[in-house]
Amino acid sequence: MGIVNVTDDSFSGDGLKGDTAAAIARARQMAAQGADIIDLGAESTRPGAAPVSPEQEIARLLPVIEGLKDLAVPLSVDTRHAATMRVAAKAGAALINDISALEGAGSLAAAAESGLPVVLMHMQGEPGSMQQAPHYADVVAEVFDYLRRRIEACEAAGIPRAKIILDPGIGFGKTPAHNLSLLRATAKFRDLGCALLVGVSRKSFIGAVSGETDPTRRLPGSLAAGLWALSQGANILRVHDVPETVQAVKIWRGIGAAPVTDRNVW
């Protein structure tokens, strides 16, 4: 899953500040480089980020979706707003990726009405404050139980488990130690019976472990963490660096770490 940030800012340094043409070009480039899914986001959710209104989010996203209608690769929309979900689904998005696991007002209904697959992510707190003092008695057990409850809520709303993808939320209200614990336990989340997405690309825990302060120089750590997640059963890697990740995964598979499978596993 290639990340296209149509945002004013981004922790990773790749925010396109609402530039429609640049977002379309980046998405096409990522598709050509081997991305299986393009994830479009118009609200920065980095630590300390301010919220964006659905109206502003839609104004940024809709022209990009419309400009990519001929793209062979499916589009995911990274949003936590029900209004955006509805507009994006009508415009041709193929996946809803929600950092709030459809807890927002009307989000469960909007996602169910769309009939699209959904990504449910765990986050402790809100982006603006989530990294101030994250705390868990047992981070793996608590994230697992939260995602289990969100699956149940989705099923009750009419979203079948087969259309649910889980994301443990690396970096969203977690310390570096929490993130490492969740990665070690990647395989456990497959017990919930859903596909699994992991997003580690350029994140701060890589800097904490490696000492690299520049997010754009965290590719080696991103690849190491991503390949670990794949080895433990993850299905989708959400990444900034598509060609490098594609190459790493091809070599990992070629060595025999995992069989080559069809694309678009979700």
N, C-alpha and C positions, 0 to 999 in steps of 0.2 A: 504494500500500500504506500504509494508516493504521496507526500505531504505538499499541498499547495496552500500557503497562507495568504489570503487576500485581506490581511490585517494591517493596522497602523504600526504594530510592533510585534516582535516575536523574540522569545528568549534565544532562539537559534540564529538570529540575524538574517532571516529570509522573508520577513514580512514585506508584502508587495504594495501596501498602502492603498488598497482599492483599485489598483491598476488592472483593468479588465484585460487589456491586450497582453500584458506581461503574464497574468495568471493563465490565460489560454495557451500562450506559448510554452510556459513551464509545464503545464499538464500534457501538452502534445509531446514535448521533449521526454518527459518521464515515461509516457506510454511507449515511445520509440525505444527507450532504453531498457524496457522490460518490466515496467510496473504492471501488476495485474489489476489494481484498483487505484483510482486517484481520489484522494480525500481532500475536499475543498472546505476551508474554514474561514469565516469572516469575523470571528470574535477571538481575540487573543485570550488564552486561558493560562498564560504563564503566571508564576507566583507574583502577586501584587497587581495583576491586571485589573483594569476597570471594566465593568460590564458594558455590553453594546446592546442597543435596543433591537428588537426583531425587525423593525422597519429599516434601520441602517444595515443590518445583516442581510436582509433580502435585497436591498439596493446594490450591495456589493456582489452577492452570489448569483442572482438571477441572470445577469448578462454573461457571466462566465459559463453557467450551465447551458444557456442557449447557444453560446459560441462553441460548445463542445458536443453538440448533438450528434455529430457524425463520428465521434471518437469510438473506436471499437472497444476500448477499455471502459468498464462501468465506473460511474461516478458515485462517490460517497459524500454525504454532506455532514460536516462536523458542527452540530448545533444542539442547543438545549432548549430551544424555543419552539413551541407547538406551531405557531404561525409559519415559521421558516420551514418546518418539516412539511407542512401541507403544500406550500408553494414549491418547494424543491421537488417533492414527489410528483406534483402535477407537471413540472417542467422536464422531468425525465431522470431524476436521480434514482439510483438503484439500491442505495443503502443509507440508513440513518445511523450516525455515529454520535452518541450522546454521552458526554462526560458526567452527566447527572443521572444516568441510568433511567431516564424517562420519569423522573420524580417531579419535573416542573409542571405547572398548571396546564392541564389539557394535553400533555405530551403522550401519555399512554394511549389516549383515544386517537390522537392524530397519527401515531405510529401504527396502531391497529387498523385504522381506516385506510392507510396507504398500502397495506399488504406487503410492505418491504421488509427485508431482513433488518435487524437492529443490532447495534453494539451497545452493551450495557457496561459502563465503566464505574469503578469504585473511586470515590473522592471523599476525603474527610474535610469538611468545611467548604469554603468558597475560594475561588482562585485568588481573590484579593487578600485573604488571610490564611490560607491553608498551610503555609509553611512556617507560620509563626511559632507554633508549639505542638506539632503532631504527636499524639500519644496513643498507644495501644497496650492492652495487657498481653495480647497475643495477636500480632498483626495478621498472620496467615489465617487463623481461625475466624477472626472478625471480618476480614475481607471475604472469605469463603461464605460465611453465614449471610453477609449482606447480599452478595450476588445470588445466593440461593433464594432469598426472600424476593429479590427483584424478578427472578425467573417466575416465581409463583404469581407475582402481581401481573406480569406480562401474560401468562397463560390465562389468568382470570379475565383479562381484558380482551382475549381472543388472539393473542400472538403466540403461535405454536413454538415449542422449544426448538424445533428444527430451523426456525428463522432467527434464533438468538445466538449472538456471539458475545463472549465475555472478555473483559479487559480488567486486569487487577489494578490498573491505575498507577503504574510506576511513576513516582515523582509528584503525585497529586495528594498532598497531605501526608507525606511520608519522609522520614529521615533517610540518609544513605543506608543505615543498618536495616531499616524496614524494607527498603527496596531490594537489598540483597537477600533478605529472608524470603520475600515473595518470589524472587527469581529462583531461589533454591527449591521452592515448593511449586514450581510451574506445573508439574505433572499432576499435582493434587486437584487443580482446578478442572482438569478434564473429567474428574469424577462427577461433575455437575451435568454431564451429558450434552454440552454445547461446544461449538468451535471456539477457539481461543485466539485472541489478538493480543500481542504484546508490543508496547511502544517504549523503546529504550533510547532511541536515536538522540544523540548529543546531550542527554540529560545531565543534571547537576551531580547525580551520584557517581557518574563516570569521572567527573572532575574531582570529586571528593576522594575517590579511590586512587586515581592516577596522578592527581596534582595538576591536571590541565585545566586552566581557567578559561580558555577560549572555546566556546561551544563549537565553533566551526573546525576545531582541531581535535575533536573527539571521535572521529571516524573509527580508529582502531578499537577503541573501547566499545563503541556502538556495535561493531561487527562481532566482537567477542561475546557480548551479552546477547545479541540477537541469535547467534548460532547456538548458544547454550539453550535459549528458550525453545528453538526448533527441536533440539535434541530431546527436550522434555515434553514435546507434544504440542507446542504452539503451532497454529495453522497460518497465521498472518503476522507479518512484521510491518509496523508502521514506521516509515523511514524518510529522512531527508535526502539521503545519498543513494539514489536508485541504482545506477550502474555498478557501483562498488559492491552494494549488497547483493545484487543479482549474480555478480561474478563469484562472490564468496559462497553463496548458497549453491551455485552450480558445482564448485569444487568440493564442498562439503558432501553434497549428494553423490558426486562422482567417486569419491573415496569409498562410499558405501555406508555413510552414516544414516542415510534414509533413502528409500526408493524414490525415484522421480515420479511425481504424481501430476495429474492434470492441473491446469491453472484454474484460478477462480474457485478455490475450494469452498468458499462460503456459499 
